[in-house]
Amino acid sequence: MKESNKDIIRILLAILLPPVGVFLQVGFGMHFWINIVLTLFGFIPGIVHAIYIILTRNGSGVEA
């Protein structure tokens, strides 16, 4: 599957369940836990953070 297709799937998951989108992008790292907290404080901040992480990081968690 092309990387752009994977990003689209991750973004859709990030809209429905933000921590899942972050987990698929970077795994159980600091950004995953930050996203959990943001999602608990408000669903919209969790979505924004998840989409930011998906669009700015490659699969290894290193900035592109």
N, C-alpha and C positions, 0 to 999 in steps of 0.2 A: 504494500500500500504506500502511496506517495506521502511524503511528510506533510504536504499541505492538507491532504485528506485526513490525516491523523490529527492535525491541529483543529480542523473543523469539528471532528468528533469530540475532542477535548473541550472546545469552546461550548459546544452544546451541553456536555456534561457539567461544565462549570456554571452554566446558567441554571441548570436544574439542581445540582448538588456541588457547590463550589469546592469543597475539600477533595472530592473525587477527581475533579479536573486537575487540581494542583498535585495530588498524589500521582496521577498518571504522568505528569510532566517531570516532577523532581523527586518523587518518593517520600519517605517519612523523614523529611528534613525540617529545618527551621521554618521554611515557608509554608509547609503543610500545617504546622501548629499555629503559626500566625493566622493562617486562613481559618482555622477552626475558631479561634477567638473572634476574628472579625465577623464570621458568620453568626456566631452566638450574639454579638452586639447588634447586628443588623444584617439582614440577608443581602442587601445591596452592596455594602462594603466588601463582603465576602466574594460576591460576583466580580466586582471591579478588580480586586486583588488577584483573583484566579485568572481572569482574562489577561491582566498585565503580566503575570508570571508565564502564562502560555505563550504570549506573543513576544516576550523578551528573552526567553531562555530556550536553549536546545535541550535535548533529552537527557544530557548528563548533568544538568543543573548549573552549567557554566554559561555566563552571558554570551549571546551570539554576537 
